[in-house]
Amino acid sequence: MSDSNFKDLYQKRLKKRGEEASTVRKVVAIVLTTLLVVFIGGGIAGYLYIKAALEPVDPNAEEEITVEIPLGSSTSSIASILEEKNLIKNDVIFRFYTKFKNESDFQAGEYQFTQAMTIDQLIESLKTGKVIREPLFRVTVPEGRKITEIAETFAKSKQTDFTAEAFIKKADNPKYIKKLMEQYPQLLTEEIQSPKIRHPLEGYLFASTYDFYEKNPSIETIIERMLTRTQEIVLPYRPELENLSISTVHELITMASLLENEAPKAEDRKKIAGVFYNRLEKEMPLQTDPTVLYALGKHKDRVLHKDLEVESPYNTYQIKGLPVGPISNFNKNSLEAAVNPPESDYLYFVADSEGNVYYSKNYDEHLKKKKKHIDSQR
């Protein structure tokens, strides 16, 4: 090969290498630029995402959402509860935010929050154990109350302008009941539509303290607030029904209402639950006096023998099994007793005037205790 040809070949190779190097530089520049854009874009997107996650779920929301923070809850579990209740948008962001701000020492308890609250407001409330926004008024509905008594409680409030009769009329309205059944399908079933039921929502309006943030709330607002509370309390116990001789939420609420009216002490409610389940298994009538009083529709200090003969689907002296429906609302420990009855051979019990309850395994033993603790005191 001549010198000139060799020189030309060398020049061509040199030029080709230069072009390749230039191409590599361009590719590197493009890749770096792309990565930079992605990094910046990702940073901006991340910033916007976090910013949005820290904002209220719904700034215009007014409905209160009940939140129960169990004793000993970690920040992670609190974040999960808040996200589940749709009060925050992202539990991970909440955890990082509280860690970044060094927030801790959250208090257990029952809270009323709204979706309009900011994360800082939620944190402050959880630290102090108080709701940031003060309610306009508060109504306490005690346990063991019939729906007619609940109606009176709200009607007497200075913050409402409806009568007890209007409350009951709305609560018994078939069209409204159907709407509620669609709204609470796991809580309100066809059982409440039985023509034998006196009031479809009897027992379903949970005993609790309710805060209201609006003037003159409607009957619908009050009822649905109470049903939401009932649903939050009752539905977690549904899996326990698999081990019991009752099978529906309606039967569970009915049992809880009986226990609520039979004994004031949580321990006795558990034992009485055991008695009731034992009688159900043996197909014995429950024979509980509170159902007789409900069937009569009036309060009496003593249930007489003639009262036991009243014909009613609520009178457990005349029917076997549970009454057709609940006879009042109830406390949470009555519900817990209904799903956790202790094992025993007791089939009878009797309570004296001081609230002491005596249990028996057979009828003869029951008569002896009744004579000793009840008849002798009259």
Disulfide bonds with the S-S distance in Angstrom:
none
